[in-house]
Amino acid sequence: MIKTTSILSLIVVAAFRLPGADGKPCPPLGAVLPPPRRPSKDSVVAEAVKSLEAVFASMTSRYSASAVSIGVRSIHEDVPLVDLHYTPPIKNKNGTEEVTADTVYRIGSCTKLFTVLSLLQQTKIRWDEPVTRYLPELEENQVHGTEIEAVQWQHVTIGALASHVSGIGRDLAFDLANFPSFPAEKMGLPPLQEKTRARHCSGLGNTTACEEEGERLFGGGMYCEC
């Protein structure tokens, strides 16, 4: 056993003394090609776009109440490679009549990536530091309690939030805009129109049930999402 351990130790020491064992990343194999300047002129790209358009049309034809937009653009060209939009027959009466490239969608999970990418460009932000260093209000307004009863913000790091390992619940019970006290304008958001706030529609307790449109879309036994 001693002899085996000694041999392993020699191998480890020798590996660190090798010229190539300094931890530097290897370059890509082969020639590093420059980015394409005119991808829209390439026949392979054109065929791929045509196939995507066919799949898009086939899939969205089954959607009755879901809008879809897909856009792809090269940084070297002004005209987008892909500019596909689908307007469903059943639309929100407070939304747009036709879905285009200028249509504003509700924030979805994929947009969280933009926040993380913007943080990566901020060299003054350390990923191993707690969020309370940058948002001290979280600690000042923290609800005191055990780790089960309240979020321990002083122990949650930027990196933990970005990688979804902070332990914070995935969803709020309601959209913040449904609370009259939500300071939307102070946070830089436009004024909220009262008609766009969700109604109490769970049908439980003293709340009202779904309106007629919700019943038509989801059936008699389904409740609207508040």
N, C-alpha and C positions, 0 to 999 in steps of 0.2 A: 504493500500500500504506500509505504514511504517512497519507494522507487518510482511508482506511478505518479504520485503527487509532484515529485521533483521534475519529472519529464514534462508534465503539464505546465509547471511554472516556467520552465525553459522555453516552451513553445510560446507562451503568452509574452514573455520578455522579448523573444526574437521577433514576434509580430510587431511589437511597438517600435523596434529598431529598424524595421524595413522602411525603405524610402517612400513607399506608397501608402504607408499606414498612418498618415497625418490627418485623416478625416476629411480631406477636401473632396467635394463632390465631383464625380466624373462628368465630363461633357457628354452631350448626346452622341450616339454612334453615327458615323457618317457625316455628310455635309449638313451644315445648318442652313436651311433654305430661307430666303426672305419671305415675308408675308405676301400673298397675292394682292396685286394692286387693282385688278379689274376682274373680280370673280364673276360678275354678271355676264361677262363675255365668254366664259368657259362653258363648253357644251356639257360637261359632266355636271356642273352646278345647275345648269338649266334643266337637265333631266331630273335632278333631285328635287328641284322646286316644283316641277310638273307633277311628280309623284306625290309630294307633300300636299299639293292643292287637291289632288284626287282623294287622298285619305281624309283631308279636312272636310271636304264636301260630303263624303260618305258618313263620317262620324257625326257631324253637326246636324245632318238631316233628321236625326232621331231626337234632337233636343227641342223641347217645347217651351222651356222657361229658363234656359241657361245661355248666356252670351259668351262668346269665345273670341279672343284676339291673339294672333301670333305675328310677331314682327322680327325680321332678321335683317341687319344692315351692316355692311362693311364700313370701317372707319375711313376707307379710301374712296368711297363713292357716296354721292348725295342721294341717289335713288335706292330705296330698300330692295333687298333681294327677295324678301317675303313680306307681304302686307295683306294678311287674311283676317277677315272679320265676319262674324255671324250674329245677326239680330234675330232673336227667337220670336215666335208669334205671340207669346204671352210676355208682356213687359211690365216692369214696375211703373206705375202711373207717375211716380215722382222722378223717374230716370229719363234717359235719352230715348228718342224715337228710333234712331238708327245708330248702330255701333260702328265707330270709325277709329282711326288712329288717334283721334283727339278725345276719345271717350275716357272718362275717369272711372276706374274700377275701385271697389273697396280694397283696402289693404289686405293682402293675403300672406300666407306663411312664406312664400318664395321671396317676398320683399324684405324679410328679415336679413337675407344675405347682403342686401345693399348696406344695411346698418353695420354689419360686421366688416365689410370691405372698406367702408369709410373710416372705421376705427383703425384698421390696419394702416391707413395712410397717416394717422395721427401719431407721430413718433413720441409725443410727450405722454402718451397713455401706456401704462404698464398693465399687462394682462393678468399679472399675479396680485394686483392690488384690489382692495375691496371697493365696491361701487360707491360706498359712502364717502370715499375721498373726493369723488366727482359730483355726487349728489348727496350732500350732507343732510338734506331734508328728509331722506329716507330714515336716517337714524334719529333725527329730532322728532319725527312724527310716528316713530315705531310703536306698535302695540306691544306692551310688555307681556311676556308669558313664556311658556316652555317652547322648545324647538318644534313641538307638534302644534302648538296653538298660534305661534307667530313666526314670521320670517326673521331670521337672525341676519339682518342685512350687513352687519359689520363682518360677517364671515363669508359673504358671497362675493366672489371675485368677478372681474370683467370676463376672464376666460371661462369661468363656470357658466355664466349667463350665455356666452356665445356658443358654447358646446352643449347646452341643454343638460347640464349635470348639477345645476344649482339647487335642485329640490323644490323649486317654486312650481305651483300648480300651472297646468298648461292653459287654462281658460279662466276668464272671469265669468261670473254668473250672468252678467248683462253687459251690453254695450255701454261704455262710459257716457256716451252722448244722451242716453236715456235719463240720466240723472240731471235734474234742473240746476243743481249746484256745480255741475262740471264746468270749470273755467276755460271753455274752448278758445275764446278770443285772446285770453291772456297767454295761451300756449301757442299763439300764432295761427290758429285755425279760423276760417271764416265764420261769421255768425250762423248759428243753426236755425233752420226754419222749423217751426213747431210741427208742421204737417209731416216732416220727415222722421220725427221721433216714433219709435215703435210703441204700439198700444199695449196695454195689459191684456194679454190674450191667452193665458194659460187655462182659463176656465175653472180655476181652483179658487176656493174661498170667495172673496167678494169681487174678484176680477171678472171681466167679461170674456166670453168665448171668442173664437175666431170670427172675423168678419166674413162676409159672403164670398169674397175673392179667395180667401184662404180655404174655405170649405170646398170651393170648386176645384182648387189646385190639388189639395191633399186628401180630400175625402172626408166623410163625416167623422171618422174616429181619430183624425190626426189633429194636433194642435199646432198653432203657429209658433215660430221661434221668436221670443221677445228680444 
